Amino acid sequence: MDVIVLVLDHKLKSAWPSGERKTKIMMQQVVDTTKVPTIESALHSLGQFYAFRRSLEVLKFLDTHSFLTPLLLEAHGKIAKNFGSSPEVILEVVTDPEAHRLVEMFGYIATPLTPEEARKRLQQFDREWFLLQVHRTKGLLNFDVEFR
């Protein structure tokens, strides 16, 4: 078991004789890290559902914007509802030079569907789930289709 030792600093205000200095007590609390979610475990979970294009960029972006990780984990099930039980989704960090070098993450849903059918399903995904979550992305995540 991995543990983290947290050291808490408390001042003791007990009944010391007047004029005595207050004494500090150091208390230790042991925390089982198997119960504490980490970015590494979250990224491992993402790796089970997503492929990473230029993986170092993706990992750095997700480390910086860790609030996207739970959203991505949730999104995969919603994508599966519209694109089949095991959709291939590729995460990529994209810089838009026309939008003042805006950097965001895209989830590209790889599909053999016709362009018309793929767009229809993406619009359904947007209407049923993603547009209701946009505020959670802080403008840093979007989805599109990629044709195979």
QUIJO-V550293 format. One record per residue. PHI is phi in degrees with one decimal (NA if undefined). Layout:
phi->PHI
phi->PHI
This chain:
phi->NA
phi->-81.5
phi->-132.5
phi->-115.6
phi->-102.5
phi->-96.1
phi->-106.6
phi->-108.1
phi->-105.7
phi->-122.2
phi->-96.9
phi->-89.6
phi->-117.0
phi->-83.5
phi->-80.2
phi->-83.5
phi->-57.3
phi->-57.2
phi->89.0
phi->-78.0
phi->-71.3
phi->-69.7
phi->-103.3
phi->-92.8
phi->-115.3
phi->-103.2
phi->-113.5
phi->-114.8
phi->-126.4
phi->-94.6
phi->-118.7
phi->-77.1
phi->-72.3
phi->-69.2
phi->-98.3
phi->-104.3
phi->-66.4
phi->-122.2
phi->-62.3
phi->-63.7
phi->-68.9
phi->-65.7
phi->-66.5
phi->-62.4
phi->-61.7
phi->-61.1
phi->-63.3
phi->-76.5
phi->-112.0
phi->-127.5
phi->-97.3
phi->-113.8
phi->-95.4
phi->55.5
phi->-56.1
phi->-63.6
phi->-64.1
phi->-63.2
phi->-63.9
phi->-63.7
phi->-62.0
phi->-69.1
phi->-67.7
phi->-70.5
phi->-118.1
phi->-62.4
phi->-64.3
phi->-77.3
phi->-59.6
phi->-62.8
phi->-64.7
phi->-65.2
phi->-63.1
phi->-68.6
phi->-61.9
phi->-58.4
phi->-64.6
phi->-70.4
phi->-65.4
phi->-59.5
phi->-60.6
phi->-98.4
phi->-121.2
phi->105.5
phi->-64.5
phi->-130.9
phi->-70.7
phi->-89.2
phi->-124.7
phi->-107.6
phi->-91.1
phi->-144.8
phi->-88.6
phi->-123.9
phi->-108.2
phi->-98.0
phi->-66.5
phi->-81.6
phi->-108.8
phi->53.9
phi->58.5
phi->-59.6
phi->-110.8
phi->-147.5
phi->-103.0
phi->-114.3
phi->-106.0
phi->-93.5
phi->-88.0
phi->-77.5
phi->-146.8
phi->-90.3
phi->-64.2
phi->-65.6
phi->-55.2
phi->-62.9
phi->-68.5
phi->-62.8
phi->-63.9
phi->-60.5
phi->-69.9
phi->-65.4
phi->-63.4
phi->-65.5
phi->-57.5
phi->-60.3
phi->-64.7
phi->-77.8
phi->-141.7
phi->-62.2
phi->-63.3
phi->-78.3
phi->-109.4
phi->-53.3
phi->-60.0
phi->-73.3
phi->-81.2
phi->52.9
phi->74.3
phi->-110.7
phi->-142.3
phi->-149.2
phi->-127.3
phi->-151.3
phi->-101.8
phi->-132.6
phi->-91.6
phi->-109.0
